[in-house]
Amino acid sequence: MKLVNTLLAASLSVAMTGIAHAAVSPDIAAKLGTSLTPVGAEKAGNADGSIPEYQGGLTTPPTGFQSGSAFRPDPFASEKPKLVIDGKNAAEFSGKLTASTQELLKRYPTFRVDVYPTHRTVNLPQRLLDNTAKNAVNTKSLEGGVALENALPGVPFPIPNDGNEAMWNHLLRYQGFATNFKYDSWNVDSSGHATLATTGNVFIEYPLYDPSRNEPAKANDLFLRTKIYYTGPARRAGEALLLQDAVNPLKQPRRGWQYLPGQRRVKLAPDIAYDTPNPSTAGAATYDDTWVFNGALDRYDFKLVGKKEMFVPYNTYKLNYHDKAADITTPNHLNPDLVRWELHRVWVVEATLKPGKRHIYSKRTFYIDEDSWIALASDEYDANGKLYRGSFAHMAFSYDVQAPNTDNHMIYDFVSGSYNINGLYGPHGGVKYIEPLSKSQWSPEALAGAGIR
């Protein structure tokens, strides 16, 4: 871990000189593609070899994959766990488990962590790697880290100076340009009863990753837009939601519109951010719990703690593409037979609520994968500093399009003893990578239509 400590020390030194929001020097950036991978991960494996050297990721689809299919077979289906962690041996591995994972192991004798061999599967398109090298020396954060400038399509801060930059890497993570899938969101209460919260048909686009784009992002440029047509349960059928996020949320805050069939009109939805309960989860999670974290960074101070080796959900094909929700939504926790855990290096970021700001979480800890810059897990604490909730994102690399995917994600509530799993697309056939929607299809007026079938 010497390399990580050296880079972190350099980052802290930069911060202390008063230029914490500046890009890194060409000398530091030169580590990309040498001791670091092109996106800033450590290329070398760890000391005992349990984390292998990065060798370019998964580049060949497994046998059985059909070109153009939305269903992606598990390339590691034949592997068996090499370690099983349960409540009896959890203390031995506590340093590599999130607080939420430890709490689950403590609470539920049926919960376990099946640790499989580590595979560093992620690889991104070459044009994004080329841009990432340019971003390392050119991209800067603004407004106290809440905004950024001069970022080309790629990782904006492959060698982050601070927590805000690491979080921006997560917000701008590459998950393809345009996707569409049908999904379910399930709530499981403390008695073990599973209830369908919503079924939706969602369209997601990351406009900065338009293949024809090769210019830096401007303040009002959108980096995310999402449109959902709800089809179930019956009380939600016909509703629709449209969200848009821009690169500088202070100049262009999140915009949202909602269509309610009972009112027969599209209206602005001003409270669709931060800790507003998310109706897609029937209120089991906040809007900014989606994908572990999304939205503006202005309510928290983000501290880059450093990098750790952690057991996190990874290469979760078995879970993501499982076709029966009832097999997944078992009492108290997800069915551990379906969840694959691996040892990976993650950046740890601690978020502390700023004075004068309001949120139901006073503190949050995020665990961001070094190879994909995706937040794979988080711990959320209440106003009294007690563990309140814990999130996990289930990453399965879409090897046919070179894009990680974590649309299947979940949150545990340790106060109510319930949990929600959202973006469950396996029962509906998987994730499709599509041509982008037209400008008119992204207009608020389009929500009132029947949608795209």
C-alpha positions as CSV (number, residue, x, y, z in Angstrom):
1,M,0.0,0.0,0.0
2,K,3.1,2.3,-0.2
3,L,2.0,3.8,-3.5
4,V,-1.5,4.7,-2.1
5,N,0.0,6.3,0.9
6,T,2.5,8.3,-1.3
7,L,-0.3,9.6,-3.6
8,L,-2.6,10.4,-0.7
9,A,0.2,12.3,1.0
10,A,0.8,14.2,-2.2
11,S,-2.9,15.0,-2.4
12,L,-3.0,16.2,1.2
13,S,0.1,18.3,0.6
14,V,-1.6,20.0,-2.4
15,A,-4.7,20.6,-0.3
16,M,-2.7,22.2,2.5
17,T,-1.0,24.6,0.1
18,G,-4.4,26.2,-0.7
19,I,-4.9,24.7,-4.2
20,A,-6.9,21.7,-3.3
21,H,-9.1,22.1,-6.3
22,A,-6.3,22.2,-8.9
23,A,-5.5,19.3,-11.2
24,V,-2.5,17.1,-10.5
25,S,1.0,17.9,-12.0
26,P,2.2,16.2,-15.1
27,D,4.7,14.2,-13.1
28,I,2.0,12.7,-10.9
29,A,-0.3,12.2,-13.9
30,A,2.5,10.2,-15.6
31,K,1.8,7.4,-13.2
32,L,-1.4,6.6,-15.2
33,G,-0.7,3.7,-17.5
34,T,2.5,2.7,-15.6
35,S,2.2,2.1,-11.8
36,L,-1.4,3.1,-12.0
37,T,-4.0,1.8,-14.5
38,P,-5.4,4.4,-17.0
39,V,-8.2,5.2,-14.6
40,G,-6.0,5.6,-11.6
41,A,-6.2,2.2,-9.8
42,E,-3.2,0.4,-8.6
43,K,-2.0,-1.8,-11.3
44,A,-0.2,-4.2,-9.0
45,G,-1.9,-6.9,-7.0
46,N,-1.7,-7.0,-3.2
47,A,1.0,-8.6,-1.1
48,D,-0.5,-12.1,-0.8
49,G,-2.0,-12.2,-4.3
50,S,-5.6,-12.3,-3.2
51,I,-6.1,-9.1,-5.3
52,P,-4.5,-9.9,-8.7
53,E,-2.6,-7.5,-10.9
54,Y,-4.7,-5.6,-13.3
55,Q,-4.3,-7.1,-16.8
56,G,-6.9,-5.2,-18.9
57,G,-10.1,-6.5,-17.5
58,L,-12.7,-8.9,-19.1
59,T,-12.4,-8.5,-22.8
60,T,-14.1,-11.7,-24.1
61,P,-17.8,-12.6,-23.5
62,P,-18.2,-16.1,-22.0
63,T,-19.5,-19.0,-23.9
64,G,-23.2,-18.9,-24.1
65,F,-23.6,-15.1,-24.6
66,Q,-25.6,-14.2,-27.6
67,S,-24.6,-11.0,-29.4
68,G,-27.2,-8.3,-28.8
69,S,-28.8,-10.0,-25.9
70,A,-29.8,-8.1,-22.7
71,F,-29.0,-11.3,-20.7
72,R,-25.4,-11.7,-19.7
73,P,-24.2,-15.2,-18.5
74,D,-22.0,-15.4,-15.5
75,P,-18.4,-15.8,-16.7
76,F,-17.5,-17.3,-13.3
77,A,-20.5,-19.5,-12.7
78,S,-18.3,-22.6,-12.0
79,E,-16.4,-21.0,-9.2
80,K,-16.9,-21.8,-5.5
81,P,-16.4,-19.6,-2.5
82,K,-12.9,-19.7,-1.1
83,L,-14.0,-18.2,2.2
84,V,-17.3,-18.0,4.1
85,I,-17.8,-15.3,6.7
86,D,-20.6,-15.6,9.2
87,G,-21.4,-14.3,12.7
88,K,-19.0,-16.8,14.2
89,N,-15.8,-15.6,12.5
90,A,-16.8,-12.0,11.6
91,A,-14.5,-10.5,14.1
92,E,-11.5,-12.0,12.4
93,F,-12.3,-10.0,9.2
94,S,-13.9,-6.9,10.7
95,G,-11.2,-4.6,9.2
96,K,-12.3,-5.7,5.7
97,L,-16.1,-5.4,6.3
98,T,-18.2,-2.3,6.1
99,A,-20.0,-1.3,9.3
100,S,-23.3,-2.4,7.7
101,T,-21.9,-5.8,6.7
102,Q,-20.7,-6.3,10.3
103,E,-24.2,-5.3,11.6
104,L,-25.9,-7.8,9.3
105,L,-23.6,-10.6,10.5
106,K,-24.2,-9.7,14.1
107,R,-28.0,-9.5,13.8
108,Y,-28.8,-12.5,11.5
109,P,-27.4,-16.0,11.9
110,T,-28.6,-16.7,8.4
111,F,-26.6,-13.9,6.8
112,R,-23.2,-14.7,5.5
113,V,-20.5,-13.4,3.1
114,D,-19.4,-15.9,0.5
115,V,-16.0,-14.7,-0.7
116,Y,-15.0,-15.7,-4.2
117,P,-11.8,-15.3,-6.1
118,T,-11.2,-11.6,-7.1
119,H,-11.5,-10.7,-10.8
120,R,-10.7,-7.2,-12.0
121,T,-13.1,-7.3,-14.9
122,V,-13.7,-3.6,-15.6
123,N,-12.2,-2.1,-18.8
124,L,-13.4,1.1,-20.4
125,P,-13.4,2.2,-24.1
126,Q,-10.0,3.5,-25.2
127,R,-11.3,7.0,-26.0
128,L,-12.4,7.4,-22.4
129,L,-8.9,6.3,-21.2
130,D,-7.3,8.8,-23.5
131,N,-9.5,11.5,-22.1
132,T,-8.9,10.5,-18.6
133,A,-5.2,11.1,-19.0
134,K,-6.0,14.7,-20.2
135,N,-8.5,15.2,-17.3
136,A,-5.8,14.4,-14.8
137,V,-3.9,17.6,-15.6
138,N,-6.8,19.8,-16.8
139,T,-10.0,19.1,-14.8
140,K,-10.6,21.3,-11.8
141,S,-13.3,21.3,-9.2
142,L,-15.2,24.5,-8.4
143,E,-17.6,26.0,-5.8
144,G,-15.8,24.2,-2.9
145,G,-15.9,20.9,-4.9
146,V,-19.6,21.0,-5.7
147,A,-19.0,21.6,-9.4
148,L,-16.2,21.0,-11.9
149,E,-14.9,22.4,-15.2
150,N,-12.9,21.2,-18.2
151,A,-13.8,17.5,-17.9
152,L,-13.7,15.5,-21.0
153,P,-15.7,12.2,-21.3
154,G,-13.8,9.9,-19.0
155,V,-12.8,9.8,-15.3
156,P,-12.5,13.5,-14.2
157,F,-10.1,13.0,-11.4
158,P,-8.2,9.7,-11.8
159,I,-5.8,10.8,-9.0
160,P,-8.1,12.6,-6.6
161,N,-6.9,15.3,-4.3
162,D,-9.9,15.2,-2.0
163,G,-13.2,13.5,-1.2
164,N,-15.3,15.7,-3.5
165,E,-13.2,14.7,-6.5
166,A,-13.6,11.0,-5.6
167,M,-17.3,11.5,-5.4
168,W,-17.4,13.3,-8.7
169,N,-15.7,10.2,-10.2
170,H,-18.6,8.2,-8.9
171,L,-21.2,10.6,-10.2
172,L,-19.6,10.7,-13.6
173,R,-18.8,6.9,-13.7
174,Y,-19.1,5.3,-17.0
175,Q,-22.1,3.0,-17.4
176,G,-22.6,3.3,-21.1
177,F,-24.3,6.1,-23.0
178,A,-28.0,5.0,-23.1
179,T,-29.8,2.1,-21.4
180,N,-33.3,0.8,-21.0
181,F,-34.7,-1.9,-18.8
182,K,-37.8,-2.9,-16.9
183,Y,-37.3,-3.4,-13.2
184,D,-38.9,-4.2,-9.9
185,S,-38.4,-2.6,-6.5
186,W,-39.2,-4.8,-3.5
187,N,-39.5,-4.0,0.2
188,V,-39.1,-6.7,2.7
189,D,-40.3,-5.9,6.2
190,S,-39.1,-7.1,9.6
191,S,-41.4,-10.0,9.5
192,G,-39.9,-11.2,6.2
193,H,-42.9,-10.2,4.1
194,A,-42.0,-9.0,0.6
195,T,-44.1,-6.3,-1.1
196,L,-43.7,-4.9,-4.6
197,A,-43.0,-1.2,-4.2
198,T,-42.9,-0.4,-7.9
199,T,-42.4,-1.8,-11.4
200,G,-41.0,0.6,-13.9
201,N,-39.7,0.9,-17.4
202,V,-36.6,3.2,-17.2
203,F,-34.5,5.0,-19.7
204,I,-31.1,6.4,-18.5
205,E,-28.7,8.5,-20.5
206,Y,-25.3,9.9,-19.6
207,P,-25.1,12.8,-22.2
208,L,-21.4,13.5,-21.5
209,Y,-20.7,10.0,-22.9
210,D,-22.2,10.6,-26.3
211,P,-19.7,8.9,-28.6
212,S,-19.8,12.0,-30.9
213,R,-18.8,14.2,-28.0
214,N,-15.2,15.2,-27.3
215,E,-15.4,18.6,-25.7
216,P,-15.1,19.6,-22.1
217,A,-18.3,19.8,-20.0
218,K,-19.8,23.2,-19.5
219,A,-21.7,24.3,-16.3
220,N,-25.2,23.7,-17.7
221,D,-24.4,20.5,-19.5
222,L,-26.3,17.5,-18.3
223,F,-24.4,14.5,-17.1
224,L,-27.5,12.4,-16.2
225,R,-31.1,12.2,-17.3
226,T,-33.6,9.5,-16.2
227,K,-37.2,8.9,-17.3
228,I,-39.3,6.3,-15.6
229,Y,-42.8,5.0,-16.6
230,Y,-44.3,3.2,-13.7
231,T,-46.4,0.1,-14.7
232,G,-47.1,-1.4,-11.3
233,P,-48.4,-2.0,-8.8
234,A,-51.9,-1.1,-10.0
235,R,-52.0,2.1,-7.8
236,R,-48.8,3.4,-9.5
237,A,-49.5,2.4,-13.1
238,G,-49.5,5.3,-15.4
239,E,-47.3,7.6,-13.3
240,A,-44.1,8.9,-14.9
241,L,-41.0,10.8,-13.7
242,L,-38.2,12.7,-15.4
243,L,-35.0,13.9,-13.8
244,Q,-32.0,15.9,-15.1
245,D,-28.7,16.6,-13.4
246,A,-26.2,19.2,-14.6
247,V,-22.4,19.5,-14.1
248,N,-22.8,22.6,-11.9
249,P,-25.8,22.1,-9.6
250,L,-25.4,25.6,-8.2
251,K,-26.0,27.2,-11.6
252,Q,-28.3,24.5,-12.8
253,P,-30.0,22.6,-10.0
254,R,-31.6,19.2,-10.5
255,R,-34.8,19.5,-12.5
256,G,-37.7,17.1,-12.3
257,W,-41.2,16.6,-13.6
258,Q,-43.9,14.2,-12.7
259,Y,-47.0,12.9,-14.4
260,L,-49.9,11.7,-12.3
261,P,-52.7,10.1,-14.4
262,G,-55.4,11.2,-11.9
263,Q,-54.4,14.9,-12.5
264,R,-53.9,14.4,-16.2
265,R,-51.0,16.9,-16.3
266,V,-47.3,17.2,-16.1
267,K,-46.1,19.2,-13.2
268,L,-42.7,20.3,-11.8
269,A,-41.4,18.1,-9.0
270,P,-39.2,20.4,-6.9
271,D,-38.5,17.9,-4.0
272,I,-36.9,15.1,-5.8
273,A,-33.4,15.3,-4.3
274,Y,-31.4,14.8,-1.1
275,D,-33.3,13.1,1.7
276,T,-36.8,13.2,0.2
277,P,-38.3,9.7,0.4
278,N,-38.1,8.0,-3.0
279,P,-41.5,6.8,-4.2
280,S,-39.8,4.1,-6.3
281,T,-38.9,2.4,-3.0
282,A,-42.2,3.3,-1.3
283,G,-40.1,5.6,0.9
284,A,-37.7,2.9,2.1
285,A,-34.8,5.0,0.7
286,T,-34.1,8.7,0.0
287,Y,-33.6,10.0,-3.5
288,D,-29.9,10.4,-3.0
289,D,-29.6,6.8,-1.8
290,T,-30.1,5.7,-5.4
291,W,-27.0,3.9,-6.8
292,V,-25.6,4.3,-3.2
293,F,-25.3,8.1,-3.9
294,N,-26.5,10.5,-6.5
295,G,-27.2,14.2,-6.7
296,A,-25.5,17.4,-5.6
297,L,-22.5,17.4,-3.2
298,D,-23.4,20.7,-1.4
299,R,-24.8,19.4,1.9
300,Y,-21.7,17.4,3.1
301,D,-18.0,17.8,3.6
302,F,-16.3,14.9,1.9
303,K,-13.1,13.7,3.4
304,L,-10.8,11.3,1.4
305,V,-9.7,8.9,4.1
306,G,-7.6,6.6,1.9
307,K,-7.7,3.2,0.3
308,K,-8.5,-0.1,1.9
309,E,-8.9,-3.7,0.9
310,M,-12.6,-4.6,1.5
311,F,-15.0,-7.4,0.9
312,V,-17.7,-5.9,-1.4
313,P,-20.3,-7.3,-3.8
314,Y,-18.6,-7.7,-7.2
315,N,-19.3,-9.5,-10.5
316,T,-22.8,-10.3,-9.2
317,Y,-24.1,-11.8,-12.4
318,K,-25.9,-14.6,-10.5
319,L,-27.9,-12.1,-8.5
320,N,-28.5,-9.4,-11.2
321,Y,-29.7,-11.8,-13.8
322,H,-31.7,-14.2,-11.6
323,D,-35.2,-14.4,-12.9
324,K,-37.3,-15.0,-9.8
325,A,-37.6,-12.2,-7.3
326,A,-39.0,-14.5,-4.6
327,D,-35.7,-16.4,-4.5
328,I,-33.8,-13.1,-3.9
329,T,-36.1,-11.3,-1.3
330,T,-35.6,-13.7,1.6
331,P,-36.4,-12.6,5.2
332,N,-34.0,-10.1,6.9
333,H,-31.6,-9.9,4.0
334,L,-30.9,-10.9,0.4
335,N,-30.5,-14.6,-0.2
336,P,-26.8,-15.1,0.4
337,D,-26.7,-18.0,-2.1
338,L,-27.1,-15.5,-4.8
339,V,-24.6,-12.7,-3.7
340,R,-21.0,-12.9,-4.8
341,W,-18.4,-11.0,-2.7
342,E,-14.8,-10.3,-3.6
343,L,-11.8,-8.6,-2.1
344,H,-11.1,-5.3,-3.8
345,R,-9.3,-2.1,-3.1
346,V,-11.8,0.8,-2.5
347,W,-11.4,4.5,-1.8
348,V,-13.0,5.4,1.5
349,V,-14.8,8.7,1.6
350,E,-16.4,10.1,4.8
351,A,-19.2,12.6,4.4
352,T,-20.1,14.8,7.3
353,L,-23.2,17.0,7.2
354,K,-22.2,20.7,6.9
355,P,-23.2,23.1,9.7
356,G,-26.6,24.6,8.9
357,K,-27.5,21.9,6.3
358,R,-30.3,19.4,6.8
359,H,-30.4,15.7,6.0
360,I,-31.6,12.6,7.8
361,Y,-28.0,11.3,7.7
362,S,-25.5,13.1,9.8
363,K,-22.6,11.1,8.5
364,R,-22.1,8.7,5.6
365,T,-19.1,6.5,4.6
366,F,-18.7,5.5,1.0
367,Y,-16.6,2.7,-0.5
368,I,-15.6,3.4,-4.1
369,D,-14.1,0.7,-6.3
370,E,-10.7,1.7,-7.6
371,D,-11.2,0.0,-11.0
372,S,-14.6,1.5,-11.9
373,W,-15.0,4.5,-9.6
374,I,-18.4,3.1,-8.6
375,A,-19.6,3.4,-5.0
376,L,-20.2,-0.2,-4.1
377,A,-21.3,0.3,-0.5
378,S,-22.0,2.9,2.1
379,D,-22.9,3.3,5.8
380,E,-25.4,5.9,6.9
381,Y,-25.6,7.3,10.5
382,D,-28.5,9.2,12.2
383,A,-28.3,12.5,14.1
384,N,-27.1,10.7,17.2
385,G,-24.2,9.0,15.3
386,K,-25.8,5.5,15.3
387,L,-25.7,3.3,12.3
388,Y,-29.1,3.9,10.6
389,R,-28.9,2.3,7.1
390,G,-26.4,0.5,4.8
391,S,-26.3,0.4,1.0
392,F,-24.8,-2.0,-1.5
393,A,-24.5,-1.7,-5.3
394,H,-24.3,-5.0,-7.2
395,M,-21.8,-4.5,-10.0
396,A,-21.8,-6.8,-13.1
397,F,-19.6,-5.8,-16.0
398,S,-21.4,-5.7,-19.3
399,Y,-18.6,-7.3,-21.2
400,D,-20.2,-6.8,-24.6
401,V,-20.2,-3.0,-24.4
402,Q,-17.3,-2.3,-22.0
403,A,-19.6,-0.8,-19.3
404,P,-20.0,-1.6,-15.6
405,N,-23.6,-1.7,-14.4
406,T,-24.9,-1.2,-10.8
407,D,-28.6,-0.5,-11.5
408,N,-29.4,-3.4,-9.2
409,H,-28.8,-1.8,-5.7
410,M,-30.3,-2.0,-2.3
411,I,-30.5,-0.5,1.2
412,Y,-30.9,-2.0,4.7
413,D,-32.7,-0.1,7.4
414,F,-31.3,-1.1,10.8
415,V,-34.0,0.8,12.8
416,S,-37.0,-0.9,11.2
417,G,-35.3,-4.2,10.4
418,S,-36.5,-3.9,6.7
419,Y,-34.7,-3.6,3.4
420,N,-35.3,-2.6,-0.2
421,I,-33.8,-3.9,-3.4
422,N,-34.3,-1.6,-6.4
423,G,-33.5,-2.0,-10.1
424,L,-34.1,-5.7,-10.0
425,Y,-34.0,-6.3,-13.8
426,G,-33.3,-10.1,-13.9
427,P,-37.0,-11.1,-13.9
428,H,-37.5,-8.8,-16.9
429,G,-34.7,-10.0,-19.1
430,G,-31.7,-7.7,-18.2
431,V,-30.3,-4.4,-19.4
432,K,-30.4,-3.1,-23.0
433,Y,-27.9,-0.6,-24.4
434,I,-29.9,1.4,-26.8
435,E,-29.7,4.4,-29.2
436,P,-30.4,7.6,-27.4
437,L,-33.9,9.0,-27.2
438,S,-34.7,12.1,-29.3
439,K,-34.8,15.6,-27.8
440,S,-38.6,15.6,-27.9
441,Q,-38.7,12.3,-26.0
442,W,-36.8,13.9,-23.2
443,S,-39.2,16.8,-22.9
444,P,-41.5,17.0,-19.9
445,E,-44.5,17.0,-22.3
446,A,-43.6,13.5,-23.4
447,L,-44.3,12.2,-19.9
448,A,-48.0,12.5,-20.5
449,G,-47.9,10.1,-23.5
450,A,-48.2,6.4,-23.3
451,G,-44.4,6.0,-23.3
452,I,-42.2,3.9,-25.4
453,R,-43.1,0.2,-25.7
